[in-house]
Amino acid sequence: MNIQEMMKQAQKVKMKLEKVQAEVGERTVEGTAGGGMVVVTCNGKNEILKVKIEKEVVSPDEIDMLQDLIVAATNQALTRAQEMMQTEVAKVTGGMNMPGLF
């Protein structure tokens, strides 16, 4: 393969990656904690879109627990969003490691 063909291939992969990243950026995932008492929704861009808290866990006496549940659900949602993006990008790159992609 000559250098021009390699550059064309690289450009095609880049375009596919940009398309996948845009599509995945619009998808949403959820993270939950406390058996679903706290649910955090984020998108593939790692933006938190929504936090749902069941009223049963809102108690002035248990603020520390509620805060912990929010952190746990948020971290789970962000991890799932990152995994979703990595999975979709791997489909385009064939699992090839591309430094600086994320």
N, C-alpha and C positions, 0 to 999 in steps of 0.2 A: 504494500500500500504506500503510495507516495504522500508527501506532506500535505498537498492540497486535498486529497481524499480524507486524510486524517482530520484536517481542519473542518471539512464539511460535516464529517461524522460528529465531531465535537460540538459544532453549532446545532446540529439536530438534537443531540442529547441535551444541550443547554435549553433549547426551546421546549422540549418535553418536560424537563425538570421545572421550568418556570410555570408551565401549564399545570402540572401536578401540584406544585406548591400553592398556586392560586386556588385550585379546586379543593385541596385539603384544608386550606385556610378558611374555607366557608363551612366545612363540616363541624359538627359539635360532638363533644364527649362529656360524660358526667363522672364526677367523683362523689362517693358517698361515705358517710361515717355515721356511727351510732345506729346501725341497722336501718339506714335510710332517713334518719331524723334530720340530717343535714345533707343537702345535695348542692353541689357546685357544678355549673355548666360552663365550659370554655370552648373556644374554637381552635382550629389548627394553627392559628397565629399566636397561641398561648395568651389569649385575652379572656379574662373572666367576664362572662356574659350575664350570669344569674346566680344568685345564692338563695336557696329555699331552706327555711328553718321551720320545722314543725313546732307549734306553740308549746307542746309538752316539754321541750328542752329549754324553754325560756323561763329561767327562774333566777331572781336576784341572788339566791344563795348558791347557785351553781354556775356562775359566770365563767370561772376557770375551765370547767368541763366544756361549756359551749364554745369557748374560744379554741380549745384543743380540737373539738370536732370540726370546726370551720377550717382550721389549718390542715387537718388530716384530709378532709374532703377536697380542699383546694389542691393540695400536693398530689393527690390521686388523679384529679382531673388533668392537671398539667402533665403528669407522667404519661397518662393515656394519650393526650394530644401529641406529645413528642414521639411516642411509639407509633401512633397512626401516621405521622409524617415520615418517620424513618422507614416504615413498611412500604409506603407508597413510592418513596424515592428509590428504595432498593429494587422495586419492580422495574424502574426505568434504567437504573445503572447496572442492573444485574448483580447487585450486592457489592459492586466495586466501591471501595472507600474513596471518597472525594473530599479531601481536607478543605476546610473553609466553607463547606456547603451550608452548615447551620450556624 
